[in-house]
Amino acid sequence: MIASLRSSKADLEICGLAQQQLAKQQVLWVSGTFLSSIFLILSLYSVGIPLGGLGSFIVLATGVGFGISVPLRLVRTRAITRRMEFGISFSAFLGLVNVMLAGGAGIETALVAASRAGDDWVFHELEHVLATARNTRQSPWVLLSELGIRLDVPEAIEVSASLQLAGEQGSRIRASLATKASTIQMRQLALAEASAQSATEQMGVPTVLLFVGFIVLLGYPALSAVVGTW
């Protein structure tokens, strides 16, 4: 139960958040939902609908659970969006690397030059990784693989294996990079279509929840009266 309420480290990493920041957001949300639950209980009591001990506990527990889960859900949603952004920019990065390789550049030179061609957060992250590899004299594909693991982006891990093969064994890499760039683009297109379909399906959820809440609000006094006669 507790593990399911924790955002993964990769989600926090790709969103640029620390665990402490997530905890602060949860405290704020729990405080707000707890006070809102108390206000709801008092409002129902003022109009002649006392919830009783069990009903009040359920409302308060629901409010606290909602306050804990909402920040986690927001982080998860943001992480999904950021991974989609990474895939799009990374496929463009691979295309640039392929063009520079076709012009006669070496693999490491092409990687560095391509990472400096963009100005979004993905290119900045790639540029930082490659600069770290150069300054620490490590293989760029090793740090690229570590980046993929840290952010949970399989595209970076897959490409790092091809780059390692090219860098250490001198295999042909241009065709492989072009194929992987095309594969990533198709994967991102499929994810975008699935996300759009899911959003369409979820548009009816608030209406259903509102209807269920209305029914519960109408039916609770009768249920409370029946239970009170037992």
C-alpha distance (Angstrom), angle and dihedral (degrees) to the residues before:
residue distance angle dihedral
M1 . . .
I2 3.80 . .
A3 3.81 92.1 .
S4 3.80 91.2 52.2
L5 3.82 90.2 56.2
R6 3.79 93.6 54.3
S7 3.76 120.7 93.1
S8 3.77 112.6 -129.9
K9 3.76 118.3 -105.4
A10 3.80 90.3 -119.0
D11 3.82 91.5 56.6
L12 3.79 90.8 52.3
E13 3.80 91.7 45.3
I14 3.79 95.7 52.4
C15 3.82 90.8 45.6
G16 3.80 91.4 49.7
L17 3.80 93.2 -120.7
A18 3.79 131.5 135.0
Q19 3.79 123.9 -140.2
Q20 3.80 89.1 -112.2
Q21 3.81 91.4 57.1
L22 3.79 90.6 51.8
A23 3.80 90.1 49.5
K24 3.83 90.6 52.3
Q25 3.79 91.0 51.1
Q26 3.81 90.4 50.2
V27 3.83 91.3 50.6
L28 3.80 90.5 52.0
W29 3.81 92.9 47.1
V30 3.82 93.3 46.1
S31 3.80 90.7 49.3
G32 3.79 91.3 50.7
T33 3.81 96.3 45.4
F34 3.82 92.0 44.3
L35 3.79 92.0 53.7
S36 3.81 90.2 44.2
S37 3.80 89.8 52.4
I38 3.80 91.2 51.7
F39 3.80 89.9 48.9
L40 3.81 90.1 51.0
I41 3.82 92.1 50.1
L42 3.81 92.2 49.2
S43 3.81 91.6 45.6
L44 3.80 91.8 52.8
Y45 3.81 90.5 46.6
S46 3.81 91.3 51.2
V47 3.82 91.7 56.1
G48 3.78 93.2 48.3
I49 3.81 100.5 -94.1
P50 3.82 106.1 115.9
L51 3.77 111.5 -174.0
G52 3.77 96.9 -157.8
G53 3.77 126.4 -146.0
L54 3.79 98.6 -57.3
G55 3.79 94.7 42.7
S56 3.81 92.1 48.7
F57 3.80 90.7 49.0
I58 3.82 91.4 51.2
V59 3.80 91.8 49.9
L60 3.81 92.8 47.8
A61 3.82 93.2 45.2
T62 3.80 90.7 49.2
G63 3.78 91.0 50.3
V64 3.82 92.8 50.1
G65 3.80 92.3 46.5
F66 3.79 90.0 49.2
G67 3.81 90.8 50.4
I68 3.81 91.7 51.8
S69 3.79 96.6 45.5
V70 3.81 100.5 43.9
P71 3.85 96.4 68.6
L72 3.81 89.4 46.9
R73 3.78 90.5 51.1
L74 3.80 91.6 48.2
V75 3.81 91.3 51.1
R76 3.79 91.4 48.2
T77 3.80 92.6 49.1
R78 3.80 91.2 47.5
A79 3.81 90.8 48.2
I80 3.81 91.4 53.2
T81 3.80 90.2 51.6
R82 3.80 92.0 47.7
R83 3.81 91.6 50.4
M84 3.78 90.0 52.2
E85 3.82 88.8 50.5
F86 3.79 89.4 49.3
G87 3.80 92.2 52.5
I88 3.81 92.8 50.3
S89 3.80 94.7 47.4
F90 3.79 92.8 40.8
S91 3.80 92.0 55.2
A92 3.83 88.4 51.9
F93 3.81 88.9 48.8
L94 3.79 91.0 53.1
G95 3.79 90.3 49.5
L96 3.80 90.3 54.6
V97 3.80 91.2 47.7
N98 3.79 89.7 51.8
V99 3.81 92.0 50.8
M100 3.81 91.8 50.7
L101 3.78 91.8 47.6
A102 3.80 88.3 52.8
G103 3.82 87.6 54.1
G104 3.79 91.2 57.9
A105 3.82 100.8 -97.7
G106 3.78 120.9 144.6
I107 3.79 119.8 -109.0
E108 3.82 95.9 -105.8
T109 3.80 93.1 43.4
A110 3.81 90.4 49.9
L111 3.80 91.5 49.9
V112 3.79 94.2 51.2
A113 3.80 94.4 44.3
A114 3.81 92.5 48.0
S115 3.81 92.3 49.3
R116 3.81 89.4 57.0
A117 3.79 93.9 51.8
G118 3.82 96.9 76.8
D119 3.78 132.6 58.6
D120 3.80 104.3 -157.4
W121 3.80 125.8 100.6
V122 3.81 93.8 -94.8
F123 3.80 93.8 57.6
H124 3.81 90.3 44.7
E125 3.80 89.6 52.3
L126 3.81 91.7 49.1
E127 3.80 91.3 47.0
H128 3.81 90.2 51.2
V129 3.81 91.9 49.9
L130 3.79 92.9 49.3
A131 3.81 92.0 45.5
T132 3.79 89.4 51.7
A133 3.81 90.3 49.9
R134 3.79 90.7 51.4
N135 3.81 94.8 46.3
T136 3.80 94.4 46.0
R137 3.81 93.8 39.2
Q138 3.79 92.8 -122.8
S139 3.77 127.2 142.3
P140 3.85 109.5 -91.5
W141 3.81 92.6 -138.7
V142 3.80 90.3 57.7
L143 3.80 92.3 55.6
L144 3.79 90.4 41.7
S145 3.80 88.8 56.3
E146 3.81 90.0 48.8
L147 3.81 89.0 51.5
G148 3.80 90.2 53.0
I149 3.80 91.4 50.5
R150 3.80 93.5 45.3
L151 3.81 94.1 50.4
D152 3.82 95.3 32.0
V153 3.80 93.6 -122.2
P154 3.82 109.2 144.8
E155 3.82 92.2 -167.1
A156 3.80 91.2 71.8
I157 3.80 92.2 47.3
E158 3.80 92.8 50.0
V159 3.79 94.0 48.6
S160 3.80 93.3 45.3
A161 3.82 89.3 61.4
S162 3.82 90.8 54.1
L163 3.79 91.8 46.4
Q164 3.79 90.9 50.1
L165 3.79 90.1 52.2
A166 3.79 90.6 50.2
G167 3.77 94.8 44.8
E168 3.77 97.8 45.9
Q169 3.81 103.4 31.1
G170 3.80 101.8 26.5
S171 3.80 94.3 -124.2
R172 3.79 122.1 164.0
I173 3.77 108.2 -86.2
R174 3.79 108.6 170.8
A175 3.79 96.8 79.6
S176 3.79 91.3 43.5
L177 3.81 93.1 52.3
A178 3.80 92.0 47.1
T179 3.79 90.4 51.5
K180 3.80 93.2 47.8
A181 3.83 91.6 47.8
S182 3.80 89.7 52.9
T183 3.81 91.4 46.5
I184 3.80 91.8 50.9
Q185 3.80 91.2 49.7
M186 3.80 91.8 51.7
R187 3.80 90.7 47.0
Q188 3.80 92.1 51.5
L189 3.80 90.7 48.1
A190 3.80 90.5 53.1
L191 3.82 90.8 48.4
A192 3.80 91.6 49.5
E193 3.81 91.2 51.5
A194 3.81 91.6 48.1
S195 3.80 91.1 48.2
A196 3.80 91.8 50.5
Q197 3.81 91.3 49.5
S198 3.80 91.5 48.6
A199 3.81 91.5 49.8
T200 3.79 90.1 51.9
E201 3.79 91.8 51.4
Q202 3.80 92.1 48.2
M203 3.81 93.1 54.7
G204 3.80 89.5 83.9
V205 3.82 95.0 50.3
P206 3.86 97.4 83.5
T207 3.81 91.0 51.8
V208 3.81 91.5 50.5
L209 3.81 92.1 47.9
L210 3.80 91.3 48.5
F211 3.80 90.2 51.3
V212 3.81 92.3 48.4
G213 3.81 91.2 48.5
F214 3.79 90.7 50.4
I215 3.80 91.5 51.2
V216 3.82 91.4 48.1
L217 3.80 91.0 49.3
L218 3.81 91.6 51.6
G219 3.78 95.3 43.4
Y220 3.80 100.0 44.4
P221 3.84 97.4 77.7
A222 3.80 91.0 52.8
L223 3.81 91.8 46.0
S224 3.80 90.9 47.4
A225 3.81 91.0 51.2
V226 3.81 91.7 50.1
V227 3.79 92.7 48.3
G228 3.80 90.3 47.4
T229 3.79 91.7 58.4
W230 3.82 93.2 57.7
